[in-house]
Structure formats: C-alpha cells, structure tokens
Amino acid sequence: MHSEPGLWVLSGPTRLAVWGDPIAHSRSPQLHAAAYAVLGLAWEYGRRQVTASDFDTVLESLDESWRGLSLTYPLKSAAFDAAQGLDDRARLTGAVNTLLLSPAGPRGFNTDVGGLIRAVQEHGVGQVERARIIGAGATATSALVALAELGAGDVEIVARRVEATAPLIALGVRMGLAVHAAPFPDAAMGSVALTIATLPGDAAIPDAAAALLAASGGLLLDAVYGTWPTPLARAWERQGLPAHSGLGMLLHQAVLQVRIFVSGDVDEALPDEPLVLDAMRAAVVDG
C-alpha cells in the first residue's frame, strides 16, 4: 500500500470515525470495519456525536493518529468550510462528507454523488435523459450533480415549497441542465426514466400524489434506508415498478471513502475491490 505525499506516515494506531448529530444509528463503522479486515489494515473506525457548533474545536483537537473522517448530518457544511482542498463534487454541492487529514490540512470530498451514480448503475440504469428529484434539501443537491454526470439534460424537482428549489435551479444552470420545479402533483405528469427521492423516511405524502409520481417515475431510488418501505416505495410497488432503498448509495459512497482513506485518491480502485465490496455489502445486509 502506498500513501499520497502529504499524508501522515503512521507508526502507531490509525484512527478514523464517522461524526454527526445524532450518530448512534450510523452503519458506517460496520461498513468500514469490513473493508479494512479484507484489506488487512488494523485501523480503528468509530463514531462520535459532534454538533455543528463544536465541529471546529473537536477537529482541531485531533492528533496525528487520525487519518480521516466521515461526516453526516449536520456537519457537511462545516466540513466544507474546514477543508483546505476540495474535489469537484464537493465544490459543486457545497457539501463535504469525507475529510482526509494530513499535515497540509484536511482535504474535502463528496462521495454521496459517486455513491448515487454507482447505485443507479447497479440497478441497470447507465444513462438518463430525463429524471425527477423529490425534495429540495442537501441530498437533492448531490442527486442533481449525480444526474448531470449520468447525462441528464432535463431534471424536474418536486417539492412542497417550490421556492426552496431556487438554489438547485441555479446549480442546474451552472452545469448546463434544464431544471424546473413543480409542487406535489394533483394531475398526471410527464414520464421520466429515474426518480431520486431525498425526503425523510417518515415524510407524509398524500397517497394520490405518491401514485401520480409512481405512474410516471420510472425506477425509484429512495435515499432512505432505515425506514423501509417508505410511502413512495409502497406507491411504486403497488404499480409493479422497481423501488430501491438508499442502502446501495450508502454502500457505494463508503467504498469511495475507503479509497480516499487508503490512497488519497477517490478514483484509485482498492486492492481486491470486488472482495471488499462483497464484505461491505454483507455487513449492511447482516448488520
């Protein structure tokens, strides 16, 4: 194994963790432990509850045994601000879910975008022309960047508050996408090949609206994985349409995080990556 110049050369324990608030529900420790076991790395990966207001102080307290962090709600913006270098996906989304720590300062990455892309491709969708996003929060931003990379030219964003979609529409303009907003439907909608849902799992959605979204929505990838099936997934299933949870996204974004922590390069495949992926997938299913 090699390390990118600027990474710490560690002689003692190598530590990583996932931070967020709340954090007890996180599956990241199981995923990462499975990966490092296959790779033969005796790395420690834990979890810690960290608030947005405490983030900078806790980050500054880390010693040289720390190699990296996974960040979840509500820390992705704080991690973006703390990063002294960003990958293109983090720069576009304004969100960092992965920090690689080094003497030169933390480098920030967004692996949610790549996780979404890989999950969609795993379900047989290689390229998308027209797609729909349900919700207008932070995950919707990563979904929009993912759709752009999948080749989409036309993206519809369905949101309770149409005005909340303005930043997404502006981002679409920057990426050369036609992005338009729509309220939750009460009439038939145009068909799309793929729908990415970014709402919380317990979000209340009228049955009629869910049915309309399903009827024209193609394959559903719902970012939720802890509460399944969601109301949207049930609507898709009632119409005999494919609906998949966010476990695939969680799995694949974690694989990309492991790449970063191992080599410093999100594009460099891991040694025996198919075996690593299988072990991580088993940890999600069995955990």
Secondary structure, DSSP 8 states (H G I E B T S, - for coil): ----TTS---SS--EEEEEESS-TT--HHHHHHHHHHHHT---EEEEEE--TTTHHHHHHT--TTEEEEEE-TT-HHHHHHH-SEE-HHHHHHT--SEEE--TT--EEE--HHHHHHHHHHHTT----SEEEEE--SHHHHHHHHHHHHTT-SEEEEE-SSGGGGHHHHHHHHHHT-EEEEE-S-SS-----SEEEE-S-TT----HHHHHHHHHT--EEEES--SS-S-HHHHHHHHTT--EE-THHHHHHHHHHHHHHHHHS-TTS--TTHHHHHHHHHHHHHH-
